[in-house]
Structure formats: C-alpha cells, structure tokens
Amino acid sequence: MKWCCLTFRSWYEAAGERGIAVLMGRNSDGDPEFVIQQRAIDKNIESLPVTDYPISIVSDVRITYCPWCGRHLRKWYGKHVDELYRPDLRIKHSWEQN
C-alpha cells in the first residue's frame, strides 16, 4: 500500500486506541468513506467510567481530503477501501442492521 503521507498511515494504524484515528469503509450507497474517529477510551475497555454528566466515548467525522497532506482520499485510496476496511472499529448507527 502506498500511503498519501506518513501521518495518515500512523493514524490509520492507531485505530481502536484512545485518541484520534483514521478509518476507511463504504457508506450506505457503497461509495468509499473516510472518517476521523476520536475515542475517549480504548476499544477493549469493557466498563465505562461513571460520571455525573453524559460523555461521548467515540465520535466520527467524515473527511474528503487528508488533513495532513491535502490529498483527495477517494482518488488516492478508492481502489483499496475494501482491503483497509475494519468494521469492528466503526460506530454502528441505529438505522444500520447488525
């Protein structure tokens, strides 16, 4: 795999850990989709922290361009999305089937 930049690759490899990561997959139309994901806790943590206020433990933001080098992600990675897809790391929405 030829990565658009070292930073994008590093954040892709960090997925599932606490902090920021990059995910790739397909949207509901089957088109390539690219996401920056922020996790408050590691994926393998089984019990959530108790708080007096609501917190988001995972959030996703869709992106079109690499935030670090500016490459158009669909053009750069479109042919490789399926091999880079890691479904266990993405947020499942209420409208999606299991």
N, C-alpha and C positions, 0 to 999 in steps of 0.2 A: 504494500500500500504506500503510495506517495502522498504524504500529508501536506496540506496547504502551508502549515508552519508548525514549528516545534511546540508552541504554546497550545494550539488547538489539540494536537496529539496528547500532550500532557493532561489536559482537562478531560479528554475522552477517556484516558486510562484511569482517571481519578473517580469515575462514576461509581456510586454506591457508598462512597465515603463522605463524612461530614465535610461540607464546604461546597464549592462550585464545581460543576462537571458539565460535559457536553454529551448529549445523546443524539442518536440518529434513528430514524424509522420511517414509517409511512403514515400519512393522515388517513381519514376515513374515505377519501377519494382514491387512495392508493398512490398518491404523489409523495415523493421524498419530503421528509420533515426533519428539521434540525432544531434542537432545544438546548437552552442553557438551563440546567437544573441546580437549585440550591437546596442542600439538606442541612437541617439543624442537628441531626444525629445520624450516625452510621446506619446503613441499611439493615445490618444484622442485630441491632438493638431490639430486644423483644418487648421491654416495658418502657412506656413513655414517662417522661418526667411529670410530676404532679405540680400544677400551677394554679394560681387563683384567677388566671386570665387565659383566654384562648391563644394558642400559638399555631403557626403553620410549621410542620416539621419538614415538608417538602413543597417546593414551588417550581413551576416550569414557565419559561418564557421562550416562545418560538422566535427563531432568528433566520434571516435570509443570507446575511454576509458574515464572514468570520470577524469577530470583534477585534482580533489582534492584527490580522494582515489584510483584511478587506476583501478576500476572495468571495465570489458568488458560490455558495455552498452547493446548490443543486447542480451547477455546472461542474464543479470540482469533484463531488462525491456521489452524484446521482446514480452512476452505474454500480456503485459499491455499497449502497444503503443496506441491502439485504444481508450482506456479509458482516456489516458493522452494527446491525440491529441487536439490541439486548432488551427484550420485552420485560424481563423481571425488574428492570430499573425505572420504568416509566410509571407515571401516575395513571391509574385507571379512573376514568370519569364515570359518573352514574349512568350515562346513556350508552356506555360500551358493554358488550356482552362478555362474560367470562370465558 
